[in-house]
């Protein structure tokens, strides 16, 4: 098993200790169970580039309606 180290505020540590005491378990076991429960609720799939950049789509505008279809706009492009 791998060791994970994290920083928690004193208040949270006190709550963790109390919950572990009440459950008669260790801090580690309680944290593992909490992480497992939380991660079961999270869909573990990769998001596409479109999903990641959806807020950027259409953000810029050249003002030219036929930019992609009119060949005169491509004159000198890439030279």
Backbone torsions as a table, in degrees:
resi	resn	phi	psi	omega
1	UNK	NA	142.6	-179.6
2	UNK	-91.4	147.8	178.5
3	UNK	-93.4	135.0	177.0
4	UNK	-118.5	130.5	178.7
5	UNK	-112.7	134.5	177.4
6	UNK	-143.9	158.4	179.4
7	UNK	-101.0	133.7	177.6
8	UNK	-133.8	148.9	176.1
9	UNK	-66.0	155.6	-178.9
10	UNK	-54.9	-40.4	-179.8
11	UNK	-60.0	-43.8	-179.3
12	UNK	-67.4	-39.1	177.6
13	UNK	-61.9	-41.3	178.9
14	UNK	-62.8	-41.9	178.4
15	UNK	-66.0	-40.4	178.4
16	UNK	-61.9	-45.7	179.1
17	UNK	-61.9	-42.2	179.8
18	UNK	-64.8	-44.9	179.9
19	UNK	-64.4	-40.1	178.9
20	UNK	-65.2	-39.4	178.9
21	UNK	-64.9	-44.6	-179.5
22	UNK	-65.4	-35.4	179.2
23	UNK	-84.5	-5.4	-176.6
24	UNK	53.8	52.3	-180.0
25	UNK	-141.1	177.0	179.5
26	UNK	-89.7	164.4	174.3
27	UNK	-57.8	-45.3	-177.4
28	UNK	-58.9	-46.9	-179.3
29	UNK	-63.3	-42.4	179.4
30	UNK	-62.8	-43.0	178.4
31	UNK	-65.3	-41.5	177.9
32	UNK	-60.2	-46.3	-179.9
33	UNK	-63.3	-40.3	179.4
34	UNK	-65.4	-42.3	178.0
35	UNK	-64.5	-43.9	178.9
36	UNK	-60.8	-44.0	-179.7
37	UNK	-63.7	-41.8	-179.7
38	UNK	-67.7	-42.8	-177.1
39	UNK	-71.9	-23.0	175.0
40	UNK	-66.2	-28.2	-178.8
41	UNK	-81.9	-16.4	-176.0
42	UNK	-96.8	121.3	176.8
43	UNK	-66.3	125.4	-177.7
44	UNK	-99.1	79.8	177.5
45	UNK	-136.6	155.6	178.6
46	UNK	-79.2	138.4	177.3
47	UNK	-93.7	145.5	-179.1
48	UNK	-74.2	164.3	176.9
49	UNK	-59.2	-38.6	178.3
50	UNK	-60.8	-44.8	179.5
51	UNK	-62.9	-40.2	-178.9
52	UNK	-70.6	-29.0	-176.0
53	UNK	-113.7	16.6	-176.9
54	UNK	-54.2	-37.3	-178.4
55	UNK	-69.8	-15.3	179.9
56	UNK	-93.2	-19.1	-176.9
57	UNK	-62.3	125.8	179.8
58	UNK	78.9	8.7	-177.0
59	UNK	-70.7	-31.3	-179.4
60	UNK	-106.8	151.2	179.2
61	UNK	-144.2	132.5	178.4
62	UNK	-84.9	-18.7	-176.3
63	UNK	85.9	-6.0	-179.5
64	UNK	-99.4	118.0	-174.5
65	UNK	-69.6	-36.0	-174.9
66	UNK	-107.4	32.5	-175.0
67	UNK	-58.0	-39.4	-176.3
68	UNK	-86.1	-14.6	-174.9
69	UNK	-113.7	-16.8	-178.2
70	UNK	-95.7	116.2	-175.1
71	UNK	-64.7	-22.8	-179.0
72	UNK	-65.7	-24.8	178.6
73	UNK	-74.2	-16.5	-178.3
74	UNK	-95.5	-1.4	179.9
75	UNK	-60.0	125.8	178.6
76	UNK	79.4	1.4	-179.6
77	UNK	-68.3	130.3	176.3
78	UNK	84.9	7.4	-179.9
79	UNK	-103.1	NA	NA
